[in-house]
Amino acid sequence: MKRSQQKIITNKSKLIRFLRLSKRVTQEQASVIAHCSKAAIGHYEHGRMDIPATRLELLLIAYG
């Protein structure tokens, strides 16, 4: 089974979704910040993909 078909919600995925929503950043804007696709942001937030450390760092800095 592909990871994209299996959800594993982690604290990291919950955190980046919470921070993005609290800062009123769209997934499209977040994808520009993290240099990835909008779909990847959705997959990170919904536990379908692991979040690479470099992308996590970019998002956390951008979200404050």
N, C-alpha and C positions, 0 to 999 in steps of 0.2 A: 504494500500500500504506500502510495506517495505521501510524503509529509503534508502536502497541501490538502490532502483529503482527511487528515487527522488533526484535530485541534488539541494543543497542549498549552493552555493559558498559564503563563508564568507571571511572576510579579513584575518582570521587566515589561512584558506586553501590556499588562494592566496600567503600569506607570506611564509608558509613552502615550497611550491613548488618553489617559486622564490629563496629562500635561498638555497634550495637543488641543484637546477640547477646552481646557481652562484658559489657554492662550488664544483661543478662537482661530486656530490655524487649520486650514483645510488639508485633506490628505494630499491634494495636488501641490500645495505650498510646501508641505513636509517632504514630498518627494524631490522637490528642487533643492531643499536644504540638505537632504541626505544623499543626493546624487543617485537616485534610484527611481523606479517606476511607482506610480500611484498604487498599482496592484500590490507591489511589494510592501508598501506601508500598511495596507489593509491586511496582508498576510501576517506581518509582524504583530499587528495589534490584535489579531484574532487567533494567534497561536498556531498558524499554519506553517510558519517558517521561523527558524532561529534568527535572532537579530545579531548581525556581525558587530563586534565591539567597536569598530570604527564608525559605523552608522549610528549605533547607540550613542556614542560620544557626541557626534554631530547634532543629533536630535536633542540631547540633554542640554547642550550649550545653547542651541537655538531657542529652546523653550524656557531657558533661564533656570 
